[in-house]
Amino acid sequence: FGASGSGKSWYKKLLVDQGWREIRTNTTRTPRGPEDTEYNFHSEQEFADLLNRGELINTNEYLGQMYGTNINDFTLPGRSVMLTDITSLDSLKQTAKKYNKELVLIYTAAPNEKEMERRHASRGTPERMSVASSEIEQEGEILQRGDIYIVRNVNDLDTLVRNLERQDEGPY
């Protein structure tokens, strides 16, 4: 998890390329284009139906669109990686505990403001820069939690993955 434009998707792709199973988020937002395959896109009614059947966890609203994780994807064994939102961390931890899943929370620290603006401009989402700025303001709170790993660059991620691979505490 991290601010919009902080590199979450890029880090997620690195883990998927290393063999981690990807958990795709379900959303009501429209795809940004044909290359936007990171999400399962649903109409508002389809999303509501999934939610009403109890198939979604980790749900939240972001910029007027709904997001959520399919419980069946979450509970599969083995190492997996997913994107989430800071508002869902505690409920996600409770769900992981309920299903005997070990959950590792990784915060992708945002680069400098100029780089964030460049990323949003290149993605065609300059309106998200103000949201990203408010998300970055929460970083101090995140750093104080003590149950979150901070990733600022690919070396941080590599070190974290190596440490996780050394642990024999079960699937993630």
Phi, psi and chi 1 to 4 in degrees:
 res  aa     phi    psi   chi1   chi2   chi3   chi4
   1 PHE       -  160.6   72.1   99.2      -      -
   2 GLY   167.3  177.3      -      -      -      -
   3 ALA   -63.5  152.5      -      -      -      -
   4 SER   -56.3  124.3  176.4      -      -      -
   5 GLY    89.1    6.6      -      -      -      -
   6 SER   -82.1  -10.1   65.6      -      -      -
   7 GLY   109.4   12.3      -      -      -      -
   8 LYS   -54.0  -50.0  -62.7 -179.8  -59.8  -70.8
   9 SER   -64.4  -37.2  -62.8      -      -      -
  10 TRP   -64.4  -47.1 -171.9   78.9      -      -
  11 TYR   -64.2  -39.7  -72.2  115.5      -      -
  12 LYS   -59.8  -43.9  177.5 -178.6  166.9 -174.4
  13 LYS   -61.3  -39.4 -177.3 -178.0  179.4  -38.8
  14 LEU   -59.2  -42.9  -71.5  176.9      -      -
  15 LEU   -68.0  -41.3  -69.5  171.2      -      -
  16 VAL   -61.1  -42.1  169.2      -      -      -
  17 ASP   -63.0  -23.0  -70.7  -12.4      -      -
  18 GLN   -90.7    6.3  -67.9  178.2   28.3      -
  19 GLY   102.6    1.5      -      -      -      -
  20 TRP   -72.7  144.1  -67.6   51.9      -      -
  21 ARG   -78.5  133.0 -178.0  176.3   49.3   81.9
  22 GLU   -85.8  131.4  175.3 -175.6   20.9      -
  23 ILE  -103.6  115.2  -61.8  176.3      -      -
  24 ARG   -85.5  136.7  -72.7 -171.4  179.6  175.5
  25 THR   -78.5  142.8  -60.3      -      -      -
  26 ASN   -91.3  141.2  -63.8  -85.3      -      -
  27 THR  -149.7  157.6 -176.6      -      -      -
  28 THR   -95.1   -5.3   58.3      -      -      -
  29 ARG   -72.5  157.9   83.1  160.7  170.6   80.2
  30 THR   -84.3  151.1   56.4      -      -      -
  31 PRO   -62.7  147.6  -18.1   27.3      -      -
  32 ARG   -76.6  -11.7  -67.4 -172.1 -172.9  120.7
  33 GLY   162.4 -179.7      -      -      -      -
  34 PRO   -63.8  -23.0   12.1  -18.2      -      -
  35 GLU   -81.5   -6.2   71.4  -75.1  -12.7      -
  36 ASP   -84.1   85.9 -167.5   -2.9      -      -
  37 THR  -114.5   10.4   59.9      -      -      -
  38 GLU   -76.1  -15.9 -173.7  174.3    4.0      -
  39 TYR  -121.1  159.2  -63.7   89.7      -      -
  40 ASN   -95.3  115.1  -63.3  -39.7      -      -
  41 PHE   -92.6  132.6  -61.8   97.6      -      -
  42 HIS  -134.7  154.2  -60.8  -76.0      -      -
  43 SER   -70.7  166.4   69.3      -      -      -
  44 GLU   -59.8  -38.1  -71.0 -177.2   18.6      -
  45 GLN   -68.0  -42.8 -175.5   59.2   54.5      -
  46 GLU   -61.4  -42.8  -69.5  168.1  -26.8      -
  47 PHE   -62.7  -45.5 -168.9   92.7      -      -
  48 ALA   -60.6  -38.8      -      -      -      -
  49 ASP   -64.0  -44.1  -70.2  -14.6      -      -
  50 LEU   -60.2  -43.9  -70.8  168.2      -      -
  51 LEU   -64.1  -45.3 -170.9   59.3      -      -
  52 ASN   -65.4  -28.8  -70.3  -24.9      -      -
  53 ARG   -83.0   -0.5  -70.7 -166.2  -55.6  -95.8
  54 GLY    76.1   20.7      -      -      -      -
  55 GLU   -88.7   -8.9  -65.2  179.5   30.0      -
  56 LEU  -114.6  137.6  -64.5  178.9      -      -
  57 ILE  -122.6  175.7   59.2  168.1      -      -
  58 ASN    56.3   40.5 -167.5   35.3      -      -
  59 THR   -89.9  146.8   57.7      -      -      -
  60 ASN  -161.0  166.9   60.0   50.9      -      -
  61 GLU  -109.5  135.0 -177.3  178.6  -12.9      -
  62 TYR  -139.3  119.5 -179.0   76.8      -      -
  63 LEU    50.7   41.9  -65.2  176.0      -      -
  64 GLY    81.7    2.7      -      -      -      -
  65 GLN  -116.5  150.7  -57.7  -61.2  -36.8      -
  66 MET   -96.2  145.6  -65.4  -59.2  -63.0      -
  67 TYR  -135.2  146.9  -67.0   80.4      -      -
  68 GLY  -167.7  159.5      -      -      -      -
  69 THR  -108.3  134.0  -55.7      -      -      -
  70 ASN   -72.1  126.1 -171.6  -62.0      -      -
  71 ILE   -59.4  -35.0 -174.6   67.0      -      -
  72 ASN   -66.6  -36.1  -63.9  -41.2      -      -
  73 ASP   -68.1  -39.6  -66.5  -22.1      -      -
  74 PHE   -66.8  -36.8 -175.9   79.0      -      -
  75 THR   -88.1   -4.5   58.0      -      -      -
  76 LEU   -60.8  144.5  -73.5  173.5      -      -
  77 PRO   -71.6  161.5   23.8  -30.6      -      -
  78 GLY    98.1  173.4      -      -      -      -
  79 ARG   -77.6  131.2  -70.1 -173.3  173.3  178.3
  80 SER  -139.5  164.5   55.7      -      -      -
  81 VAL  -137.0  140.3   58.3      -      -      -
  82 MET  -147.2  161.1   62.4 -177.9  -88.8      -
  83 LEU   -96.2  147.8  -59.6 -179.3      -      -
  84 THR  -147.6 -171.6 -168.6      -      -      -
  85 ASP  -126.3  149.5  171.6  -85.0      -      -
  86 ILE   -58.8  -30.5 -170.3  170.2      -      -
  87 THR   -70.5  -14.0   63.0      -      -      -
  88 SER  -103.7   -0.9  -55.7      -      -      -
  89 LEU   -58.6  -48.9  -60.4 -178.1      -      -
  90 ASP   -68.3  -40.5  -67.7  -31.6      -      -
  91 SER   -68.7  -33.6   64.5      -      -      -
  92 LEU   -66.7  -40.0 -167.8   57.4      -      -
  93 LYS   -62.4  -40.7  -76.8  179.4   71.3  170.9
  94 GLN   -63.9  -41.3  -70.0  172.9   -5.1      -
  95 THR   -64.6  -42.2  -57.9      -      -      -
  96 ALA   -60.3  -44.0      -      -      -      -
  97 LYS   -62.4  -42.8 -174.3  175.6 -178.4  177.0
  98 LYS   -58.4  -37.3  176.0 -179.7  175.6 -177.9
  99 TYR  -100.9   14.8  -71.4   94.7      -      -
 100 ASN    55.9   41.8 -159.5   28.5      -      -
 101 LYS  -106.0  135.6  -65.1  -78.0  -68.9 -177.5
 102 GLU   -84.4  131.5 -176.4  167.1   -9.8      -
 103 LEU  -116.7  127.3 -177.6   66.4      -      -
 104 VAL  -111.4  120.3  175.7      -      -      -
 105 LEU   -94.9  125.3  -60.4  172.6      -      -
 106 ILE  -123.0  123.6  -57.5  171.7      -      -
 107 TYR   -99.1  125.4  175.0   72.9      -      -
 108 THR   -91.7  107.5   56.8      -      -      -
 109 ALA   -67.7  139.5      -      -      -      -
 110 ALA   -74.7  145.2      -      -      -      -
 111 PRO   -74.2 -171.1   28.3  -33.0      -      -
 112 ASN   -65.4  163.0   62.8   56.7      -      -
 113 GLU   -60.1  -38.8 -171.0  171.1  -12.8      -
 114 LYS   -62.0  -42.5 -174.2  174.0 -178.1  176.9
 115 GLU   -67.3  -38.7  174.1   60.8   14.7      -
 116 MET   -61.5  -44.2  -68.8  -72.1  -75.6      -
 117 GLU   -61.7  -40.8  -71.7  173.2   -6.7      -
 118 ARG   -62.6  -44.6 -174.1 -161.7   65.1   75.3
 119 ARG   -61.0  -45.1  -70.8  178.6 -175.9 -177.9
 120 HIS   -67.9  -36.4  -80.2  -70.2      -      -
 121 ALA   -64.9  -43.7      -      -      -      -
 122 SER   -69.3  -26.9   70.7      -      -      -
 123 ARG   -84.8   -8.4  -72.4  175.9   20.3 -178.7
 124 GLY    75.7   27.3      -      -      -      -
 125 THR  -128.1   50.8   58.4      -      -      -
 126 PRO   -62.5  -23.6   22.8  -32.0      -      -
 127 GLU   -66.4  -18.5   73.7  -78.1   -3.3      -
 128 ARG   -81.8   -8.4  -70.3 -169.9  174.8 -172.3
 129 MET   -62.7  -39.1 -169.8   56.3 -154.6      -
 130 SER   -66.9  -36.3   62.6      -      -      -
 131 VAL   -67.1  -42.8  173.8      -      -      -
 132 ALA   -60.3  -41.3      -      -      -      -
 133 SER   -61.2  -41.6  -65.3      -      -      -
 134 SER   -69.8  -32.5   67.0      -      -      -
 135 GLU   -67.4  -38.1  -68.8  170.3  -28.2      -
 136 ILE   -64.3  -31.7  -68.1  167.8      -      -
 137 GLU   -61.6  -20.3  -69.7  175.6    9.5      -
 138 GLN   -83.2   -3.0  -61.2  172.5  -18.4      -
 139 GLU   -58.6  -38.2 -170.9  167.9  -57.4      -
 140 GLY   -58.8  -43.0      -      -      -      -
 141 GLU   -62.7  -40.0  173.1 -172.5  -29.1      -
 142 ILE   -64.2  -45.0  -68.7  164.1      -      -
 143 LEU   -63.1  -25.7  -65.4  172.2      -      -
 144 GLN   -84.8  -13.0  -66.9  177.7   13.2      -
 145 ARG   -64.3  -41.8  -79.3 -174.1   58.2  135.9
 146 GLY    86.3   -8.7      -      -      -      -
 147 ASP  -113.8   19.0   62.8  -17.8      -      -
 148 ILE  -128.9  131.8  -62.5  172.5      -      -
 149 TYR   -85.4  141.6  -66.0   92.6      -      -
 150 ILE  -107.2  127.8  -49.3  -65.4      -      -
 151 VAL  -116.5  119.7  172.2      -      -      -
 152 ARG  -108.1  -17.6  -62.1 -172.6 -171.5  -74.4
 153 ASN  -160.3  175.2   54.9   52.0      -      -
 154 VAL   -64.5  -30.3   71.5      -      -      -
 155 ASN   -64.2  -39.6  -68.5  -28.5      -      -
 156 ASP   -60.0  -43.3  -71.2   -9.6      -      -
 157 LEU   -65.7  -44.6 -177.9   66.6      -      -
 158 ASP   -59.5  -43.0  -72.3  -16.4      -      -
 159 THR   -62.9  -44.6  -60.5      -      -      -
 160 LEU   -61.3  -46.3  174.1   59.1      -      -
 161 VAL   -62.1  -43.1  168.8      -      -      -
 162 ARG   -59.8  -42.5  -82.1 -165.9  -51.7  -84.2
 163 ASN   -65.1  -39.7  -70.9  -22.6      -      -
 164 LEU   -66.6  -37.9  -68.5  173.5      -      -
 165 GLU   -66.5  -27.0  -72.1  171.5  -12.2      -
 166 ARG   -74.4  -21.6  -72.8 -172.3 -159.5  125.8
 167 GLN   -79.9  141.6  -65.3  176.9    2.6      -
 168 ASP  -115.2   43.1  -68.2  -36.7      -      -
 169 GLU   -95.5    6.5  -63.3  176.6    1.1      -
 170 GLY   113.1 -178.2      -      -      -      -
 171 PRO   -72.7  156.9   25.6  -31.7      -      -
 172 TYR  -107.2      -  -64.2   94.5      -      -
